[in-house]
Amino acid sequence: MENALRPWIVIGGSIVLTLLVGWVADRLLKRASARHTETPLWELLRRGGPALRFVLCAALLRGVYRQTGIGIVERHERGIGQLLTLVLIGASAWLVVRVAAAVVESAYRRYAAGADDPARVRRVRTQVTLIQRVVIAVVGVVAFAAMLLTFPAMRGVGASMLASAGVLGIVAGVAAQSTLGNLFAGLQIAFGDMVRIGDTVVVDGEWGIVEEITLTALTVRTWDERRITMPVSYFTAKPYENWSRGSIRMTGSVFFHLDHSAPVGLMRQRLAEIVEGHPAWDRRDQSLAVTDTTPSTILVRAVVTAKDPDDLWTIRCEVRERMITWLYEEHPYALPRIATVPAPGPSRTPDRADVGHQRPGE
């Protein structure tokens, strides 16, 4: 009877103890979160509950699996122990990543809540994202190496691997120089404040917002919801426009090709009326001037300002549409025209000499 109940007691006891410890830890974190509402750390740590339970269960089973008395366990004791060790290492890496992510995310949220500069918030967000990815990569590599070292065969080849590490490093560096270049470029972008998540950029003529930055690639979301993904080394080797660098306030122009008779003075008044009641105008500046002329038209430029690129696009479209409509309805003569009849001039009657030199039939 005792031999029949032993597996249930050992395995069931491990699971019950795991659930009990996990429940107690969750209750304590929930109470700490309610008591310290100024920091989101305790609430973020609760997300690591599944990882904690997995680590506890793997550790308990690793320590007591020999006591189950099950025949298959006794016959494959070494293999089961190896498997539980690998599971324990993987679960521990998962827990470390969860805790590190909670700490970093908590620090970012507290900073963002008290910061007044959106540009600095985006900079910190970019750095936090890349730090999390670096932590995940480092923990993953360490966990994989620890798993390999649990195999006796890997320990035997350790000396030869270390002896050839220099040569392998050179070969790997040459083979993966593009990947390594992107890796260091990603770190340079994060901590050099070159481009940040949320910045408005123009890359190869495409306007968009930086949506994601990884260690090797950067994703830009365009205005029409497309995603452009490019290596981060592009932003360290080629020029690009960053409209969010420093202040995000912008000045934009709207051009009109009009007839020489266009009422420029009235257009200045109309521009002031258009932008005065528009919510996208930040009230910094607005002006209108003739900037060029051709034999058939003049070039009129209207200048408006806005607090960010989105509002600037909106008010430019509004000024262009309402100004053209106003000119068409109130001053149609100001719109450019194409002459289709001869220009008026002095009439001339052919004289006798001209008639005498005409050929017969002309």
Secondary structure by P-SEA (a helix, b strand, c coil): ccccaaaaaaaaaaaaaaaaaaaaaaaaaaaaaaaccccaaaaaaaaaaaaaaaaaaaaaaaaccccccccccccaaaaaaaaaaaaaaaaaaaaaaaaaaaaaaaaaaaaaaacccaaaaaaaaaaaaaaaaaaaaaaaaaaaaaaaaccaaaaaaaaaaaaaaaaaaaaaaaaaaaaaaaaaaaaaaaaaccccccbbbbccccccccccccccbbbbbcccbbbbbbbccccccbbbbbcccccccbbbbbbbbcccccaaaaaaaaaaaaacccccccccccccccccccccbbbbbbbbbcccaaaaaaaaaaaaaaaaaaaacccccccbbbbccccccbbbbbcaaaaaaccccc
